[in-house]
Amino acid sequence: MDLRIFTEPQQGATYDTLLAVAKATEDLGFDAFFRSDHYLRMGSVDGLPGPTDAWITLAGLARETKRIRLGTLMTAGTFRLPGVLAIQVAQVDQMSGGRVELGLGAGWFEEEHKAYGIPFPKDKFARLEEQLEIVTGLWATDPGKTFDFHGTYYDLTDSPALPKPAQRKIPVLVGGHGPSRTPRLAAKYADEFNMPFASVEDSARQFGRVRAAAEEAGRGGDDLTYSNALVVCVGRDEAEIARRAAAIGREVDELKLNGLAGSPSEVVDKIGRYAEAGSSRIYLQVLDLEDLDHLELISAQVQAQLS
């Protein structure tokens, strides 16, 4: 079971804070550092000092880390034109020496679009499908050849399809709860399917749908990696668990029900249930980015057991 650290910087974080978390992620033996792609805080937090851009952040981290994978859950398709996104991600992949992964979603948080003047189209899912075809098509085009795409929303003519990533193929993540279109999209374009904030039972059902869609599309069900994203709150005793839950404005019982919360042994047991459902990778949503002791505890007493 791979454990990855997943952050939500729109809730309030500087680049230096994210750098500290990413370096701890690397030093403590976690597999990857991922971040959300949002420009507006959610809930009652103030979000200060303000948002950071996902791909600018990852470009910086690409030069300041050496081992960990770097990526997004999920880049919002509404924020970037697909041709520009392909250039950005390929460049960061080069800067990292080939450690980047792209999670790409349709975009959903209407308020942040209103706040920063970003168009929020109604037909986001259909656009996402074209975006995935363009981004992956640009990267897959042989050097010296050109790429053309003529769709409903985007039109590319004689694109040189440059630059190329450092990796032969950048892993692409697709995720979500949708019962039909989402599995079909994952089967066609994704290397990994991510089930965000879902129960073991719902995850197993959705993984089954994706496997079936992959086989229908002529792929093997095991061709994809299956993963979950879950909030994490671990403590050595009940007092420490309660303190960490309070720091992120959540209740312990709710976190135990909907996330990975409790003692290290409780969390290991629950991760085991997700593994039985088909998950081989967990994105640990860390909401208190100042609490690096939390990461140390997870590394020493959760990750160590899983290894």
N, C-alpha and C positions, 0 to 999 in steps of 0.2 A: 504494500500500500504506500503510494507516494503521498507525502504531505507537503502542501504548498501554502504559502502565506498570501492572503488576499486582503487588500486594504481598501478603505472607502475614504479617500482624501478630501472629498467634498464636505465631509463633516467637520473639517478643520485640521489642516496640516500644511507645514511648509515643506519645501524641497529638502531642507536639511533633516527634518523629521523623517521623511520617507527614506532618505539615504541611510539614516541610522537603522531603520527597520530592515532595509534591504541588506545592509552589511551584517546585521544580526542574523537574518535569514540565511545568509551564506555561511557565516561562522558556525552556526548551530547545526548545520547539516541538512537543512530543509532543501527541497528540490527546486523551488521556484518562488519568485516574488511577482505577484500579479496585483493590478489595481483596477478600480472601476474607472469609468469614463463619464464623469458628470461635472457640471459647472454650477450646480446650486445645491446647497445643503438641504437635508431632509429632516423633518421632525423639529424638535424644540431647540436643537443646538444652534449656536450663533454662526458656525461655519468659519470663524475667523482663523487666519487672516484672509481667507478667500480661496477660490478654487485654483488648482494647478492643472495644467493640461497633461493628459495621459501620455501622449507620445513625446512631448518635450521632456517629461519626467523620465520616461524609459530611455531616451537618448542619453540623458545625463548618467543614469544608472548603468547603461551599457559600458561606459568608460570607467566606472568606479567600482565595478564588480568583475569577477573573473569566472565564476563557475555556474551560478544559478541561472535558470531559465527566466525570461522576462516576458510579460504579456498582459493582456487586458481581458477582463470579464465585465462587460463586453464593450468593445468600441461601438459607439452609437453610429449607425449608418446615416443618420440625419446630420451629423456634424461635418462630414468630409465627402468630397467627391471621390468616387472609387479610384480614378486614375491617380489623384493626388495621394490618397491613402496608400496605394500600392508603392509609390515612390517613398513615402515616409517610412513605411514598415521595412522595406528593403534596405533603406539607408541605415535604420537603427539596427537591423540584423547585421549589416556589415560592421557597424561600430562595435557590436557586441562579440564579433567573431563567430556569429551563427548560433545565437541563443534565444532568439525571439519566437514568440507564438502569437497568433492573432485570433482573439475571440471577437467575432463580429455579430452584432445584433441589430434589430430594426430601429431601436431608440423608442422610448416610451414616456419619459418624464416631461410632460407638456410645459410645466411651469418654468423649467430651465430654458426652454426654447423661447418662451415669451420674455424672460428676463434678459436674454442676450441677443434677441433679434434673429433667432435661428428659425428658418421655416420648419413647420411641423405638418408634413403632408398626411393625408388620410390613408393613402395607399402605401404604407411603410413596408409591409411584408413583400409585396411584389417588387418594390425597389430593392429590398435586401437581396432577393434572388438575383437580380441583375448585377448588384454590387459584388456578390460572391463570384459570379461568373467572370466579371471583368478583372477583379483583383487576382484571382487564381489564373486566369487566362493570360494576363500580362506577365506574371512570373514564369509561366510554363512556356512562353514563346521562345523559340531558339534564338540565340544571338545572331544578328544579321537579318532576321525575319521581322515582319511587322504584324501587328495585331489590329483587327477590325471588329467592331461590335455595333450592331444597329438594333437597339431595343426600343421599348416604349418610353423609357425615362432617360437613357444615356445613349450617346452616339460617339464612337471613337473610330477615326479613320487614319490609317497608315501610322499607327503609334509605333515608335521604335521599341516599346516595351522595355524600357530601361529606367533605372538601374536594376540589376539582378541581385537577389539576396545572396548572402554568403552560404546559406544552406541550399542544398539541392531543392528542397521543398520546405517552406515554412509551414509548420503545423497550423491548421485552421480549426477553430472551435466554434461549434454551433450549439445552442442550448435553448431550453424552454419547456413549458408544460403542454403546448399545443398537441392535440392527439393525432393530427393527420399531416398538416402542411409542414410542421417543424420536423418530424421524423423524415419526411421525404427530402427536405432541404439538407438535413444532416447526412442522409444516405448519399446524396449527390456530391456534396462539397467538403464534408468535414472529415478530419482525422480524429477528432475527439467530440463526444457529445457530453454536455454538462447539464446536470439537473440541479437547478438552484433552489435551495431552501424548501426541500420536499421531504416527506416521510420516507421511510424505508419501503413501505408498500407502494406508494406512488412512484418512487424511483424504479422499482422493479417492473412496474407496468410500463413506464415510459421507455426504459431500456429495451423491453421486449418489443415495443412498437418500432423503435429505431432499428433493432436487429432484423425485424421482418422487412422493413423498408429497404435496408441495405441489401438483403438477399433478393428482394424483388428488383432492385436496381442492378443486380449482377455482381454485387460484392459479397464477401463473407461477413457475417454478423460480427466476427471477431476482428475484422479489419479496423474497427474503430476502438478507441479507448473510451471507457465510460467513467464519468466522474460526478462528484457532488460538490456543491458549495454550501457550507453550513457555518453559522456563527459559533465561535468557540469561547468557552469560559471555564477554565480549569483552576482548581485550587487544591492545596494540600489538605485542607480541612473545611468544614462548613463555613467558618468565619471568613476564610479567604475567598471561597466561592461567592459568598454574599457580597463581599467588598467589591469584587470584580464585576459582578452583575450590577450593583448599584452605580458603579463608575460609568457604565454604558446605558444607564436608565432602563434596565430590564429586570424582570423578576426571575428568581432562580428556578422556580417550578416551570415557568413558561420556557426558559432556555433549555431545561432538561427535556421538555417535550418536543421542542421545535429545533433544537440545535445540538451541539456537542458540549454539554456542561456537566460539571460534577468533579469528582475525584479523578485522578489519572486512570484508575482501573475502570471506573464507570465509563469514561470516554473511550477507552480502548475496547470495552465490550460493545459499545454502540457502533463504533467504527467497524467492528467485526460483523455486525448485522448489515451494514451497508455493503461490505465486501461480499456477503452471501447473496445480496440482491444484484450483484454484478459490477459494483464500483471498484475500481483499482486506483483511484486518485481522489483525494479530498482537498478542497480549497478551504482553508481555515480562515473564516472572516474575522479578522482582528480589528476591533473597533476602538480600543484604547491604545493609540500608537505610542504613548509615552511609557507604557508598562512593558519594558523589555524583559523584566523578570518573568513575565507570563510566557514569553517565547522560550526562555531558558527552561522553565518547568516542563513545558510541552515537549521540548527536545529531549530532556533527560528522562522523563517518566512516561511519556506517551509514545513518542517516536521510537525510543529505544526498545520498547516492548514490541512494536510492530516490525522492527527490523530483525 
